[in-house]
Amino acid sequence: MEIKDLIDSTLLRPEATRDEIVSLCEEALSYGFAAVCVNSCYAETVARLLAGSGVKTCVVVGFPLGAAATEAKVCEARYALDVGTEEVDMVMNVGLLKSGDPRGVRDDIRAVVEQCDGRALVKVILECSLLSDGEKVEACGLAVAAGADFVKTSTGFGSSGATAHDVRLMKEAVSGRARVKASGGIRDLATAMEMVDAGADRLGTSSGASIVDEARRRGV
């Protein structure tokens, strides 16, 4: 498997334009990335451009705070699915975890998983910069219990992004019951490979093309 096969090419900036999204999809098709990850307002555009290509349409839900009502997350996921989304990256409700409400966290995730109902993979963004190691492990367990396919390190909008420590911790916590996506601050091949070596199964990055170009130059 090449590094390109692990990359979710990402553009989640609030000022991202439709033309930039189109260019992102064209680049993803050219490189053969795993997925293109965007905000839900662009879900239909991306799904149309990627249809039949093998590059998946990935849409964030409850982004970037995770503090929306469960019903709102479910509604956003339903819309994304209806227009062709194949992967959903939802943000966990960090506040509920820190409030000592694990059932609330689990049920919030499960509601989105049930809405996706096998039509889309669900990745749960933990926002690790806000959590202790113990909370990260707990969050991984809740995501697995809720039926999530992946746990993911961060939104890229927090105080820090992916770290090898967090990826290793999450990989051990899910114990093969889910996969791990590293996201946030992955801008070069060295960082990408550090995350892969730590156990990441996917890489969320806005620098996919330059990472793959560097890998090809080095024969990685």
C-alpha positions in Angstrom: 0.0 0.0 0.0 1.3 3.4 -0.9 1.1 6.6 1.2 -1.5 8.0 -1.2 -3.9 5.2 -0.2 -4.0 6.4 3.4 -4.7 10.1 2.7 -8.0 11.9 3.3 -7.3 15.1 1.4 -8.9 17.8 3.5 -10.2 21.3 3.1 -12.3 22.5 6.0 -11.5 26.2 6.3 -14.6 28.3 6.7 -13.5 30.5 3.8 -13.0 27.6 1.4 -14.6 28.4 -2.0 -16.4 26.1 -4.4 -13.5 26.5 -6.9 -11.0 25.4 -4.3 -13.2 22.3 -3.5 -13.3 21.5 -7.2 -9.5 21.8 -7.5 -9.2 19.5 -4.4 -11.3 16.9 -6.0 -9.3 17.1 -9.3 -6.1 16.7 -7.3 -7.5 13.7 -5.4 -8.5 12.0 -8.6 -5.1 12.6 -10.1 -3.3 11.2 -7.1 -5.7 8.5 -6.1 -6.2 9.5 -2.5 -8.5 7.5 -0.2 -11.0 10.3 0.3 -11.8 14.0 0.0 -12.9 15.5 3.4 -15.1 18.6 3.3 -17.8 20.5 5.2 -21.4 19.3 4.5 -22.3 22.3 2.3 -19.9 20.9 -0.3 -21.0 17.2 0.1 -23.1 17.1 -3.1 -20.5 18.8 -5.2 -17.7 16.4 -4.0 -19.9 13.3 -4.4 -20.8 14.3 -8.0 -17.1 15.0 -8.9 -15.8 11.8 -7.4 -18.6 9.4 -8.4 -17.3 6.1 -9.6 -13.7 7.0 -9.1 -12.9 5.0 -6.0 -12.0 8.2 -4.1 -14.5 8.4 -1.3 -16.6 11.5 -0.3 -16.0 12.2 3.4 -18.0 14.8 5.2 -17.5 16.2 8.8 -20.5 16.3 11.1 -20.9 18.5 14.2 -17.7 20.2 13.2 -15.5 21.6 14.7 -16.9 21.7 18.3 -18.9 18.5 18.6 -21.3 20.4 20.9 -24.3 20.4 18.6 -27.4 18.5 19.7 -27.4 14.8 18.7 -30.5 15.4 16.6 -28.6 18.1 14.6 -25.7 15.7 14.0 -28.0 13.0 12.8 -29.7 15.5 10.5 -26.4 16.6 9.0 -25.3 13.0 8.6 -28.6 12.2 6.9 -28.2 15.0 4.4 -24.7 14.0 3.7 -25.7 10.4 3.0 -28.6 11.4 0.8 -26.3 13.3 -1.6 -23.7 10.5 -1.8 -21.3 10.7 1.2 -19.5 7.5 1.9 -17.6 8.4 5.1 -18.6 10.6 8.0 -16.1 12.2 10.4 -18.2 13.3 13.5 -16.9 15.3 16.4 -17.4 13.7 19.8 -19.1 15.8 22.5 -16.1 16.5 24.6 -18.2 18.5 27.2 -20.3 15.4 27.9 -17.2 13.3 28.5 -15.8 15.9 30.9 -19.2 16.1 32.6 -18.9 12.5 33.6 -21.7 11.4 31.1 -20.2 8.4 29.2 -23.6 7.2 28.3 -24.4 10.6 26.7 -21.2 10.4 24.7 -21.8 6.9 23.5 -25.4 7.5 22.6 -24.5 10.6 20.6 -22.0 8.6 18.5 -24.4 5.6 18.2 -27.1 7.8 16.8 -24.9 8.9 13.9 -23.6 5.3 13.4 -27.2 4.1 13.2 -28.1 6.8 10.8 -25.2 5.7 8.6 -26.4 2.1 9.0 -23.6 0.6 6.9 -24.0 3.2 4.1 -20.9 5.1 5.3 -17.9 4.6 7.6 -18.0 6.6 10.8 -14.9 8.2 12.2 -15.1 9.8 15.7 -12.9 12.9 16.3 -11.8 13.0 19.9 -10.0 16.3 19.9 -7.1 14.9 21.9 -5.6 18.3 22.8 -8.6 18.7 25.2 -8.3 15.3 26.8 -6.1 13.6 29.4 -4.7 10.2 28.4 -7.3 8.5 30.5 -10.0 10.4 28.8 -8.6 9.5 25.4 -8.7 5.8 26.3 -12.3 6.2 27.7 -13.4 8.0 24.5 -12.0 5.2 22.3 -13.9 2.7 24.3 -17.1 4.6 24.0 -16.6 5.1 20.2 -16.0 1.3 19.8 -19.1 0.5 21.9 -21.2 2.8 19.8 -20.1 1.0 16.6 -17.7 3.5 15.1 -15.3 2.4 12.4 -12.4 4.8 13.3 -11.3 7.0 16.1 -9.5 10.2 14.9 -7.1 12.4 16.8 -8.3 16.0 16.1 -10.2 18.5 14.0 -7.1 20.5 13.1 -8.8 23.5 14.8 -7.7 22.7 18.3 -4.6 23.8 20.1 -2.6 21.0 18.7 -2.9 18.3 16.1 -1.9 14.6 15.8 0.9 13.2 17.8 2.6 9.8 17.6 1.9 9.4 21.3 -1.9 9.8 20.8 -2.0 7.5 17.8 -0.2 4.7 19.7 -2.5 5.2 22.7 -5.6 5.1 20.6 -4.4 2.1 18.6 -3.9 0.2 21.8 -7.2 1.4 23.2 -9.3 0.2 20.3 -7.4 -3.2 20.2 -8.3 -4.0 16.6 -12.0 -3.2 17.1 -11.6 0.1 15.1 -9.0 1.8 13.1 -7.2 5.1 13.8 -7.0 8.3 11.8 -4.3 10.8 12.5 -5.3 14.4 11.5 -4.0 17.9 12.3 -0.5 19.3 11.5 0.5 16.5 9.1 2.3 18.7 6.5 5.3 16.6 5.3 6.4 13.1 4.7 8.4 12.7 7.9 5.3 13.5 10.0 3.1 11.3 7.9 5.4 8.4 8.3 5.8 9.0 12.0 2.0 8.6 12.3 1.9 5.5 10.1 4.7 4.0 12.2 2.7 4.7 15.4 -0.3 2.8 13.9 -2.4 5.3 11.9 -4.6 3.7 9.3 -5.6 7.0 7.7 -4.0 10.5 7.5 -6.1 13.6 7.3 -4.1 16.4 5.6 -4.3 19.4 3.4 -0.8 18.6 2.1 -1.5 15.3 0.4 0.0 16.2 -2.9 3.3 17.4 -1.5 3.6 14.4 0.8 3.0 11.9 -2.0 5.5 13.8 -4.3 8.1 13.7 -1.6 7.5 10.0 -1.1 7.8 9.3 -4.8 11.1 11.2 -5.0 12.5 9.2 -2.1 11.1 5.9 -3.3 9.0 5.4 -0.2 
